[in-house]
């Protein structure tokens, strides 16, 4: 989520910063699983204090102009800048320019199609990519995996580097972006209940924006306090009074989001980083959905709205065999007000495959 209260989003920093004495940097508590708790706002402040204006800039980098006489004065300036950033000698910076320059990344000759991978390339990644493309062309025509890959790419790329039409909606330099992974179960319900909560680090953040909202965490807290269950003292707060900047969180740690009364989703914050000029810079598009699982679900045959919870065979009330029903429609159609069975049918509990996506 972007740092401002109206922000949100997704991004990725692969390696948490080394720990600091004040505990505001992510530090692994369990290796490769999750970090220790740290304060999100302080993390952003520390990074902004350590980075320069050029590092935080959201402007597109400008290509250096070549001297009119074909000289190499820009190389000297570039070497000086690299040496200053990396703390190395000018000789080492010049060697890095030669070894790691853009010319070393080009493998095409003049006039070659960039969409066609050459046969004689010695770049390992291109060889691997060519092998995968050749395999797909030989063995796959139109399959679910291809469609899903295309769909995921379109979702991730449609807002890449997008800037807002209104300059006031522009994300500010130095704001934070959090990647949030929300796990299923998949339950297709209409928004019947406004109540919801997030659980982070011992605190239930309840949604109290509407008069009809209830405190869904109260039952959990009362259960925990009824006996000494070893969970400590839970706290409650209003969700709308906090942003991610105010929270202490752990990267990679499973938290909880509950809505619709009993629909629970595991929430994992996987990354935190500063915004980059290639990110979506339109604040109004956040939280930004970048990936979505390919869903296989069966909805109720009657209402066409809710996920199936029962499947019937030899059902005198159903036009299909087997037939799928949500819990409400199943009971209304197959039992009277006294709970007596109507008609002839065999019924079995049904677990939708989409639950395991």
N, C-alpha and C positions, 0 to 999 in steps of 0.2 A: 504494500500500500504506500502511495506517495505520502510524504511527511505531513502535508497539509491535511486538515480534517476532511477535506473533500476529495482527497487523493485515493489511489489504490493502484494495483498493478502486479506485474510479474517480471522477473528477471533472474539473473543467476550469478553468484560469486562462488567459484568452486572451492576456494580455500579460505577459511576464516583467518582473520588477522591474528598474529601472535598475541598472547594474553598481556595485559597491562596490570600494573599494581592496583589501579583503581577499579578494576573489574568491569569496565564498560565495553570491553571487546569480547567477541565470542571466543570461548575457550572450550575445547572438547572435555566433557565430563566422562563420557563413555566413547572411546575411540571409534570413529566412523559411524556413530549412532546419533548422538546429540551433544550440544554444547551445555555449558553451565548457563544459568540465567543471567541476562545482562539487560541494561536499560536501553531501549531503542533510541530515544531522543539523545541520550549522552553519546551513544555510538556515532550518530550523525554529526554531533558537535565536534567530536574528536577527529573525525575524518576531515571535516571542513577546515579545522585548525591546522591540519598537517599538509593539506594539498594547496597548491597555488591556484590563482585565477584561471590560468590556461587549462589546468587539469579539470576544473569544475565547469568550464565553459560548455554551453549547449550549441554553440555555433558550429557550422560545418568547418572542418580544417581547410585552410587555404593552401593551395599548392604553391610552392616557392617559384618565383619567376626566374627564368633562365637569363643570364647575362646576354646582352645583344651581341657581344663580341665572341660568344662561345666559350668564355672563360669558366673557371671553376670556383669563383669566389663564394657562391652559394654553398658549395660543399664544405668550405671552411667554416662558414657560419653554422651549417647543420652539424658539423663535427663538434664545434664548440658547445652548441646546445645539448647534444647527446652526452658529451663529457661532463657537463654540469649536472644533468639529470641523474646520470649513473655514477658520478663521482670517480670517473676513470680518466686516464690520460688522453690527450688528443690523438696519439698514435693508436691507442686501443679503439677510440671512436671511429677513426678513419678505417681501421680494419673491419669493424662491425659494419660500416656502410658498404664496404666492398663485398663482404661475405653474405650479409643479410639484406642487401638492397633489393629494390623492386625488380631489377633486371634478373636477379637470380630466381624469381618466382615465375617468370614468363617461360613457357615451354612451346609457344606457337611461333611458327615462322610467318613471314609477311604473307597475308592473303589467306591464311588457314581459318577454317570455321571454328570459333570458340565452343560451339555446341558439340563438336565431334572430338572425341578423345583420340589422340594419335596412337598408332600401333607401337611406335618405337619409344614411347616415353619411359623415362627412368624414375619418375616420381612415384613413390610407393602408394600414396593415397589415390592417385589417378588410376594406377593399375588395379587396385582393389575395387574402385568405383566402376571401372570398365568391366571387370569380371562380374559384378553384381548386375549391371545393366544387361550384359550379354545373357546371363542366366535367366533374367526376367523375360527378356524378349523370346527366348527359346521355350520356356516352360510355363509362363503366365501370360494369359491374354487379358482378361478383365476379372479380377478377383477382389475379395473383400479387403485384403491387405493393401492393395494398390489404392483402392478408393479411400481407405482410412488414412493412408499416408498423405494423399493429396489433400484431403479435408483438413488434416492437422496442419499441413504446411500453409494452407490458405488462411486458417485462423490465426496462425502465428505471424504471418507476414502482412496481413491487410492493414495493420496500423503501424508498421515499421517506419520510424522516423516521421510519423505524421504530425503536422503542426496544426494548431487550431485556427479557425477563421477569425475568431475574436482574440486579440492579443492578451486580453485579461484572463483567458483560459489557459495560457501558457504555463507549464510547470516551471517552477523557479529552479535556478541552478543550485546544486547541492542538496536537493531533496532526496529522500530515501525511497527505494522501491523494494517491496517484500514479495517473494514468491510464496504463494499459499496453495497447498495441495489439499483439496477437499475430497475425502473418500466417500464412496457410496455406502449404504444401500440406496438404490434408486426407488423412490416412491413418488409416483405421479399423482399428487394431490393438488387441488385448488387451494388458494390461500384462504383457508377457512378460519384460521386462528392467528391473531397477530403476535401472540406471546412467543418469545424466543430467548435464548441466552448463549453466550460464549463462556467457556471455562478456561482461564489462564492462571497458572501458578497460585492455586488456592483461592481464587476469587471468581464468583459467578457474576458476569456482566449481563444483567437482565434488560431486555428491550421494554422500556416503559413509555414509549412515545405516544401511545394511544390509550384512551380511557379504559378500553376493554382488556388491556394487557394484564396477565396474571404473572405472579412470581413462580415460574416453573421450578426454580431451584429450591424452593421452600421444603418440598417433600424430601429431597436428597439431604438437605442440611438437618432436618428433624430426624431422619433415619440415622445419620452419622452421630448426632448428639444424644440419641436415645440410649446408646451404650458407648463405652469407650472402644471405638473400632480402630483406633490408631491413625486416623486421618488428620488429626489436629483440628484447629478452628477454621472453618470456612468463612470467607467474607463475601458480602454482596455489594454491588454497585450498579448504577444506571449505565447501560451501554452507551447511551447518547452523550454522556458527560466525558467520555474518554476517546482518544485516538490511539493508534499503535505507538505513536511517539511517547505516550504516557506509560506504556506497559514494560514490565520485565518479562522476557520470553526466553525460550531455548530453541535454537535451530535444530530441526530434526526430531523434536519431541512431540508426541501425539497429544493434542488438546481436543476439546469437544465443542461442537455446535449443536444445539437442540432447538427444534421448531416444530410447529404443527402438533404440539402436545407431547409426542413421543418419537418423533423422527430424529434420530441421532446421526451425526456425521463426525467422523474423526477428521481433525484439522491439523495439518503439519506445515509449519513455516519452514521452507527448505532453504531459502537464500535471503540475504539482505545486502544491498549495495546502493551506491549513489547512482542517480539517473545519468544516462549517457545521451549524446545527441542522436544516436541511432534508435533510441527508445521512442515509444509513442509519447509525444509532448503535449497532447491535448488532454487536459485534466478532466474534461467532461466524459471521456471514454473509460475512465477508471471507476471501479475495478475492471481490469481488462482480461477477458477470457482468452487464453492462448492455446489451451488444449482441452479436448473433451473426449471421454471414452466412447468407443463404439458400443452402442447399447443394443441388447437383445432382450426385449421385454414383451410380456403378454398382458394386455389390458382386459378388463372385465368385458364379457360379451354383451352385457346389458347396458351399462352406463357408458362404456367406451372411455372411461376417465381414469379409474383407479387400477392399480396393478392387481393381477389375479392372485387370489389367496386360496381358492378351492378349484378342483377339477372334478368333473362328474362323468360317469359312464352309464349307459343304458338309462338316460335321464328322459322321463316322459315330458318334461317341461323345456327341454333344450332341442334346438334344430340340428345340433352337431354332436358328434361323439368322437373324442371327448369334447367337453365344453368347459370354459373357464369363467370364474366369477370372483368378484371382490367379496369381502366378508358380508357387507351390508346387503348387496343384491342377492347373494346366495341365500341368506336367511329369510329375506322378505319373500323370495320366490318359492322356497322349498318347505317353509314351516309356517304354521298359523300363529296367532297372537299368544297362544298357550304353549308354544314350543313343540307342538305335535307335527310329525312328519307328514308332508303332503305328497301324494304320488309315489312313483317307484323310481329309485335312482341309487347309484353307488357314488359316494363322495369321498375324496381324499384331500388332505392338506397339500397345497401346492407352493413350492418355493421357486420364485421367478429367477431364471439364470442371470438377469440383469443385476441381481443383488451382489453377485461376485465379480462384477466388472471392476 
